[in-house]
Amino acid sequence: MTETEVSVGAWVAFAELAGPALLVMLAVGLAAGMLQTATQIRETSVPFVLKLASLAVITSVGGRLMMQGVEGYATRLISALPGLVHG
């Protein structure tokens, strides 16, 4: 594993971990904004509570899948450390 592969692997692992949560938060925020606009309710706690609940659900449902990418990257990185250190 080269330094470039380490860097790219880190970004991919980050995207696998944070991507689903960010996409769900984006969708929930958009839906909450549309709902607030349609009903003219300007309460700031409504989107916050919806986003918090959706984050809890996505973490509970997909947390294991999200962590598999990080686990795979960490395993590859730890096994490649001797080659990276000693060149």
Number of C-alpha atoms within 10 A of each C-alpha: 13 11 9 9 11 17 11 12 20 17 12 16 21 16 16 17 20 13 14 17 22 13 11 16 21 13 14 20 17 13 14 17 17 12 14 16 11 9 9 10 11 11 9 9 9 15 20 15 11 16 20 12 14 17 18 13 14 15 15 10 11 13 15 11 12 21 16 14 19 19 12 12 18 16 11 14 17 10 12 14 12 10 10 14 7 6 7
